[in-house]
Amino acid sequence: MRPCWALIRKQVVDSRYTLLLSAAALFSLGWLFVFFTSFNEADFLRQLESGEGGGRIQFMRYLGVAEKPASIELLLVGWNHPMIVLLISFWPISRGSAAVAAEVERGTMDLILSRPVARWAYLAAQVSVALSGLAILAGALLAGTLIGVRYNVLREPPSTWILIRPALNLAALGLPMYGYTLLASALDHVRWRPTSVGSILTLGGYIAFFVSVHPALQDMWWKPWLERVSIFKAYNPVELVASPELFGSHVEVLAGIGAVCVTLAFLVFAFRDLPTNG
């Protein structure tokens, strides 16, 4: 058990700056979205009632914003901002690609496994740090939002409990990203390819989601198929406010994809041949 804890400490030390900077950025964005909502809430309500605002209002409608939305709905529209997605995706992709391929590329994998550490224990240490990081990042956004609510004026300030489900949904969004990047890393011996695989799949899913919700494409026959190939279809913080029963299904889809990919990564890593320094 001691070598496993040593591996976890090593991963925490190696990734601490990435995690702290990303958490600080998400905390700041959480506060900023509350401030922006407080400052523009009356204008948003007027545009929603009058139908003004063009594509932005149509996009908000697609996300589930009601005719007379609560402050929490307007606030959570910001959680779909590309900066949130970028920050939450950077962590699982970077940790997934570093788990195996980076150590093989540096020539340190055989040194690590020459100690009394099983392959499954090594990979389990990697996965535990990655999942803990996702929880910390989602918690940072939640904390920034709660502090923002405390120090800004909203028409209907949301409670802590109602924000927990969207935060957990955000953390779950990182699970498939980590899963398919880790699987690519377990198969490879250089870090840039798993990083590219994770980035391309994530970016492709994000583009597919936004193309599918574009107002001009709503009548296209291929729209439902495009939605189904994107993991972002299972991430909708606004929808969880009005329909909390969807939380379970969204998390199940995201966690299921992540679990399948991580399990395959364990199997691949357990049986693959690893190059040595010699």
C-alpha positions in Angstrom: 0.0 0.0 0.0 2.9 2.3 0.7 4.2 2.4 -2.9 0.7 3.2 -4.1 0.5 6.2 -1.8 4.0 7.3 -3.0 2.6 7.2 -6.6 -0.4 9.3 -5.6 1.9 11.8 -3.9 4.1 12.0 -7.0 1.1 12.6 -9.3 -0.3 15.3 -6.9 3.1 17.0 -6.9 3.6 16.8 -10.7 0.1 18.2 -11.4 -0.4 20.7 -8.6 0.2 23.9 -10.5 -2.1 22.8 -13.4 -4.8 21.9 -10.9 -4.5 25.0 -8.7 -4.4 27.4 -11.7 -7.4 25.8 -13.3 -9.3 25.8 -10.0 -8.5 29.5 -9.5 -9.8 30.3 -13.0 -13.0 28.4 -12.5 -13.5 30.0 -9.1 -13.1 33.4 -10.7 -15.4 32.5 -13.6 -18.1 31.3 -11.1 -18.0 34.7 -9.3 -17.9 36.6 -12.7 -21.0 34.8 -14.0 -22.9 35.8 -10.9 -21.8 39.4 -11.3 -22.7 39.4 -15.0 -26.1 37.9 -14.3 -26.8 40.4 -11.5 -25.8 43.3 -13.7 -27.8 42.2 -16.8 -30.7 40.2 -15.3 -33.3 42.9 -16.0 -32.1 43.2 -19.7 -32.2 39.4 -20.1 -35.8 39.2 -18.8 -36.9 42.0 -21.1 -35.3 40.3 -24.2 -36.8 36.9 -23.3 -40.3 38.5 -22.9 -40.1 40.5 -26.1 -38.3 37.9 -28.2 -35.4 40.2 -28.9 -31.8 39.1 -28.8 -31.7 36.9 -31.9 -29.6 33.7 -31.7 -28.5 34.2 -28.1 -32.1 34.1 -26.9 -32.9 31.0 -29.1 -29.8 29.3 -27.7 -31.0 30.1 -24.1 -34.4 28.7 -25.0 -32.8 25.5 -26.3 -30.9 25.1 -23.0 -34.2 25.1 -21.2 -34.5 28.7 -20.0 -38.3 29.3 -19.3 -40.5 32.1 -20.3 -40.1 33.7 -16.9 -36.8 32.2 -15.7 -35.5 32.2 -12.2 -32.1 33.8 -11.6 -30.5 30.4 -11.4 -31.4 29.6 -15.0 -29.9 32.8 -16.3 -26.8 32.2 -14.2 -26.3 28.6 -15.3 -26.3 29.6 -19.0 -22.8 30.8 -18.3 -21.7 27.3 -17.3 -22.0 26.3 -20.9 -19.4 29.0 -21.8 -16.4 27.7 -23.9 -14.0 28.8 -21.1 -15.7 26.5 -18.6 -15.5 23.6 -21.1 -11.8 24.4 -21.9 -10.8 24.5 -18.3 -12.6 21.3 -17.3 -11.4 19.4 -20.3 -7.7 20.4 -20.0 -7.3 18.5 -16.7 -8.6 15.0 -17.8 -6.9 15.2 -21.2 -3.5 16.2 -19.7 -3.7 13.6 -16.9 -4.9 10.8 -19.2 -2.1 11.4 -21.7 0.5 11.5 -18.9 -0.7 8.3 -17.2 1.1 5.8 -19.4 2.4 7.3 -22.7 4.4 10.2 -21.0 6.2 7.8 -18.6 7.0 5.4 -21.5 8.3 8.3 -23.6 10.5 9.6 -20.7 11.8 6.1 -20.1 10.7 6.0 -16.5 7.9 3.5 -16.7 10.2 0.4 -16.3 11.9 2.1 -13.3 8.5 2.7 -11.6 7.3 -0.9 -12.3 10.7 -2.4 -11.1 9.6 -1.5 -7.6 6.9 -3.6 -5.8 4.0 -1.9 -7.7 1.5 -3.9 -9.7 0.4 -2.4 -13.0 -3.2 -2.2 -11.8 -2.0 -0.3 -8.7 0.0 2.1 -10.8 -2.9 2.9 -13.0 -5.3 3.0 -10.1 -3.2 5.8 -8.5 -3.3 7.7 -11.8 -7.1 7.4 -12.0 -7.7 8.4 -8.4 -5.7 11.6 -8.8 -7.5 12.5 -12.0 -11.0 11.9 -10.5 -10.1 13.9 -7.4 -9.0 16.7 -9.6 -12.3 16.8 -11.4 -14.1 17.0 -8.1 -11.8 19.9 -7.0 -12.4 21.8 -10.3 -16.2 21.4 -10.1 -16.0 22.4 -6.4 -14.0 25.5 -7.3 -16.7 26.7 -9.7 -19.4 25.9 -7.2 -17.5 27.9 -4.5 -17.0 30.9 -6.7 -20.6 30.9 -7.6 -21.8 30.7 -4.0 -19.5 33.5 -2.9 -20.7 35.5 -5.9 -24.3 35.0 -4.9 -23.5 36.2 -1.4 -21.9 39.5 -2.6 -24.1 40.3 -5.6 -27.8 41.0 -5.9 -29.9 38.5 -7.7 -33.7 38.6 -8.0 -34.0 35.1 -6.7 -30.7 34.0 -5.1 -30.2 30.2 -5.6 -29.5 27.9 -2.7 -26.4 25.8 -2.3 -28.3 22.5 -2.8 -29.8 23.5 -6.1 -26.2 24.2 -7.5 -24.8 20.9 -6.4 -26.4 18.9 -9.3 -25.0 21.2 -12.0 -21.6 21.0 -10.4 -21.7 17.2 -10.3 -22.8 17.2 -13.9 -19.8 19.3 -14.8 -17.4 16.9 -13.0 -19.0 14.0 -14.8 -18.4 15.7 -18.1 -14.7 15.1 -17.6 -15.1 11.4 -17.1 -15.4 10.3 -20.8 -12.7 12.8 -21.7 -10.3 11.2 -19.3 -11.5 7.7 -20.3 -10.8 7.9 -24.0 -7.5 9.8 -23.5 -6.3 7.3 -20.9 -7.2 4.4 -23.3 -5.2 6.1 -26.1 -2.3 6.6 -23.6 -2.3 3.0 -22.5 -1.9 2.0 -26.2 0.8 4.4 -27.1 4.4 5.3 -26.2 4.5 9.0 -27.0 2.4 11.6 -25.2 1.4 13.9 -28.2 -0.8 11.3 -29.9 -3.1 10.6 -26.8 -3.3 14.3 -26.2 -4.3 14.8 -29.9 -6.9 12.0 -29.7 -8.5 13.4 -26.5 -8.4 17.0 -27.8 -9.9 16.1 -31.2 -12.7 13.9 -29.8 -13.6 16.6 -27.2 -13.5 19.4 -29.7 -15.4 17.4 -32.3 -18.1 16.6 -29.7 -18.3 20.3 -28.7 -18.6 21.4 -32.3 -21.2 18.7 -33.1 -23.3 19.9 -30.1 -23.3 23.6 -31.1 -24.0 22.8 -34.8 -27.0 20.7 -33.7 -28.5 23.6 -31.7 -27.9 26.3 -34.3 -31.3 27.8 -35.1 -30.7 27.6 -38.9 -30.2 23.8 -38.7 -33.1 22.8 -36.5 -35.0 21.1 -39.4 -32.1 19.1 -40.8 -32.7 15.3 -40.9 -29.3 14.6 -39.5 -29.7 16.8 -36.4 -30.7 14.0 -34.0 -27.8 11.8 -35.1 -25.4 14.7 -34.6 -26.7 15.2 -31.1 -26.2 11.6 -30.2 -22.5 11.5 -31.0 -21.7 14.3 -28.6 -21.0 13.8 -24.9 -22.1 17.4 -24.4 -25.7 16.4 -25.0 -25.6 14.9 -21.5 -24.3 18.2 -20.0 -27.0 20.8 -19.5 -26.9 22.7 -16.1 -29.9 24.8 -17.0 -32.0 21.7 -17.7 -31.2 20.2 -14.4 -32.9 23.1 -12.6 -36.3 22.6 -14.2 -36.0 18.8 -14.6 -33.8 17.4 -11.8 -34.9 13.9 -12.7 -32.6 14.1 -15.7 -29.5 14.4 -13.5 -29.3 10.6 -13.0 -29.5 9.8 -16.7 -27.0 12.4 -17.7 -24.4 11.3 -15.1 -25.0 7.6 -16.0 -24.2 8.3 -19.7 -21.1 10.3 -18.9 -19.9 7.9 -16.2 -20.7 4.9 -18.3 -18.6 6.0 -21.2 -15.7 6.9 -18.9 -15.9 3.6 -17.0 -15.9 1.5 -20.2 -12.8 3.4 -21.5 -11.0 3.2 -18.2 -11.7 -0.5 -17.9 -10.3 -1.1 -21.4 -7.3 1.0 -20.5 -6.6 -1.3 -17.5 -6.8 -4.4 -19.7 -4.6 -2.9 -22.4 -2.0 -1.7 -19.9 -2.0 -5.1 -18.0 -1.1 -7.1 -21.1 0.9 -4.7 -23.3 4.7 -5.0 -23.8 6.5 -2.0 -22.4 9.9 -0.8 -23.8 12.8 -0.6 -21.4 15.7 1.8 -21.1 18.1 -0.9 -22.2 
